[in-house]
């Protein structure tokens, strides 16, 4: 469900920007705008990921060496 919603959101943003800016503006500079908008979202995601603690079960398994490594 999340991948569908993200695809739908991206498509709607691209369609809205293309209709709002026009095809020429999208080709010259408009395609950069979504990347600039994603920077704060990436920073927020990184902040959240660093601040969330692991579950007690995962912490116990890590301390006991019960986790398998995948490469």
C-alpha atoms as an extended CHARMM CRD file, in Angstrom:
* protein
*
        71  EXT
         1         1  UNK       CA              0.0000000000        0.0000000000        0.0000000000  PROA      1               0.0000000000
         2         2  UNK       CA              2.8160000000        2.4060000000        0.8630000000  PROA      2               0.0000000000
         3         3  UNK       CA              4.5990000000        1.9320000000       -2.4660000000  PROA      3               0.0000000000
         4         4  UNK       CA              1.3410000000        2.5450000000       -4.3330000000  PROA      4               0.0000000000
         5         5  UNK       CA              0.6800000000        5.7260000000       -2.3670000000  PROA      5               0.0000000000
         6         6  UNK       CA              4.2000000000        7.0070000000       -2.9360000000  PROA      6               0.0000000000
         7         7  UNK       CA              3.9460000000        6.2850000000       -6.6700000000  PROA      7               0.0000000000
         8         8  UNK       CA              0.5630000000        8.0170000000       -6.8070000000  PROA      8               0.0000000000
         9         9  UNK       CA              1.8720000000       11.0160000000       -4.8760000000  PROA      9               0.0000000000
        10        10  UNK       CA              4.8990000000       11.3680000000       -7.1210000000  PROA      10              0.0000000000
        11        11  UNK       CA              2.7770000000       11.1150000000      -10.2460000000  PROA      11              0.0000000000
        12        12  UNK       CA              0.3190000000       13.7260000000       -8.9910000000  PROA      12              0.0000000000
        13        13  UNK       CA              3.1320000000       16.1100000000       -8.0450000000  PROA      13              0.0000000000
        14        14  UNK       CA              4.7760000000       15.6790000000      -11.4420000000  PROA      14              0.0000000000
        15        15  UNK       CA              1.4830000000       16.2120000000      -13.2690000000  PROA      15              0.0000000000
        16        16  UNK       CA              0.6690000000       19.2770000000      -11.1690000000  PROA      16              0.0000000000
        17        17  UNK       CA              4.0820000000       20.8040000000      -11.6840000000  PROA      17              0.0000000000
        18        18  UNK       CA              4.0200000000       20.1290000000      -15.4220000000  PROA      18              0.0000000000
        19        19  UNK       CA              0.6260000000       21.7450000000      -15.8030000000  PROA      19              0.0000000000
        20        20  UNK       CA              1.5920000000       24.6480000000      -13.5350000000  PROA      20              0.0000000000
        21        21  UNK       CA              5.0580000000       25.3970000000      -14.8980000000  PROA      21              0.0000000000
        22        22  UNK       CA              4.7220000000       24.1590000000      -18.4510000000  PROA      22              0.0000000000
        23        23  UNK       CA              6.8240000000       21.6570000000      -20.3500000000  PROA      23              0.0000000000
        24        24  UNK       CA              9.6690000000       24.0670000000      -21.1700000000  PROA      24              0.0000000000
        25        25  UNK       CA             10.1320000000       25.1750000000      -17.5630000000  PROA      25              0.0000000000
        26        26  UNK       CA             10.0170000000       21.5690000000      -16.3520000000  PROA      26              0.0000000000
        27        27  UNK       CA             12.7720000000       20.6010000000      -18.7840000000  PROA      27              0.0000000000
        28        28  UNK       CA             15.0180000000       23.5220000000      -17.8600000000  PROA      28              0.0000000000
        29        29  UNK       CA             14.7030000000       23.8050000000      -14.0650000000  PROA      29              0.0000000000
        30        30  UNK       CA             11.4040000000       22.3770000000      -12.8060000000  PROA      30              0.0000000000
        31        31  UNK       CA             12.6240000000       18.8040000000      -12.4880000000  PROA      31              0.0000000000
        32        32  UNK       CA             14.9660000000       19.9290000000       -9.6870000000  PROA      32              0.0000000000
        33        33  UNK       CA             12.1690000000       21.2110000000       -7.4210000000  PROA      33              0.0000000000
        34        34  UNK       CA             10.9870000000       17.7780000000       -6.1480000000  PROA      34              0.0000000000
        35        35  UNK       CA             14.5710000000       16.9140000000       -5.2160000000  PROA      35              0.0000000000
        36        36  UNK       CA             14.8570000000       20.1410000000       -3.2430000000  PROA      36              0.0000000000
        37        37  UNK       CA             11.5770000000       19.3830000000       -1.4960000000  PROA      37              0.0000000000
        38        38  UNK       CA             12.8520000000       15.9030000000       -0.5910000000  PROA      38              0.0000000000
        39        39  UNK       CA             15.8710000000       17.2240000000        1.3230000000  PROA      39              0.0000000000
        40        40  UNK       CA             13.8740000000       18.2290000000        4.4500000000  PROA      40              0.0000000000
        41        41  UNK       CA             11.9820000000       14.9260000000        4.3180000000  PROA      41              0.0000000000
        42        42  UNK       CA             15.2490000000       13.0120000000        4.1770000000  PROA      42              0.0000000000
        43        43  UNK       CA             16.6460000000       14.9450000000        7.1290000000  PROA      43              0.0000000000
        44        44  UNK       CA             13.4620000000       14.2960000000        9.1240000000  PROA      44              0.0000000000
        45        45  UNK       CA             13.6210000000       10.5740000000        8.2820000000  PROA      45              0.0000000000
        46        46  UNK       CA             17.2500000000       10.3740000000        9.3150000000  PROA      46              0.0000000000
        47        47  UNK       CA             16.4790000000       12.1780000000       12.5870000000  PROA      47              0.0000000000
        48        48  UNK       CA             13.6030000000        9.8040000000       13.3610000000  PROA      48              0.0000000000
        49        49  UNK       CA             15.6720000000        6.7440000000       12.4820000000  PROA      49              0.0000000000
        50        50  UNK       CA             18.5000000000        7.8160000000       14.7920000000  PROA      50              0.0000000000
        51        51  UNK       CA             16.1550000000        8.5860000000       17.7010000000  PROA      51              0.0000000000
        52        52  UNK       CA             13.9750000000        5.4660000000       17.6810000000  PROA      52              0.0000000000
        53        53  UNK       CA             15.2490000000        2.8040000000       20.0540000000  PROA      53              0.0000000000
        54        54  UNK       CA             15.2860000000       -0.8750000000       19.2230000000  PROA      54              0.0000000000
        55        55  UNK       CA             12.7190000000       -3.2340000000       20.6770000000  PROA      55              0.0000000000
        56        56  UNK       CA             13.7350000000       -5.0840000000       23.8310000000  PROA      56              0.0000000000
        57        57  UNK       CA             13.6600000000       -8.4280000000       22.0050000000  PROA      57              0.0000000000
        58        58  UNK       CA             16.0040000000       -7.1620000000       19.2570000000  PROA      58              0.0000000000
        59        59  UNK       CA             18.3650000000       -5.6680000000       21.8320000000  PROA      59              0.0000000000
        60        60  UNK       CA             18.4540000000       -8.9800000000       23.7320000000  PROA      60              0.0000000000
        61        61  UNK       CA             19.1540000000      -10.9670000000       20.5520000000  PROA      61              0.0000000000
        62        62  UNK       CA             21.9240000000       -8.5640000000       19.5300000000  PROA      62              0.0000000000
        63        63  UNK       CA             23.5860000000       -8.8280000000       22.9460000000  PROA      63              0.0000000000
        64        64  UNK       CA             23.3690000000      -12.6300000000       22.8820000000  PROA      64              0.0000000000
        65        65  UNK       CA             24.7520000000      -12.8190000000       19.3520000000  PROA      65              0.0000000000
        66        66  UNK       CA             21.5730000000      -14.4200000000       18.0650000000  PROA      66              0.0000000000
        67        67  UNK       CA             21.2690000000      -12.2680000000       14.9650000000  PROA      67              0.0000000000
        68        68  UNK       CA             22.2920000000      -13.5470000000       11.5640000000  PROA      68              0.0000000000
        69        69  UNK       CA             24.2810000000      -11.2760000000        9.2750000000  PROA      69              0.0000000000
        70        70  UNK       CA             23.2950000000      -10.8140000000        5.6660000000  PROA      70              0.0000000000
        71        71  UNK       CA             25.7420000000       -9.4470000000        3.1620000000  PROA      71              0.0000000000
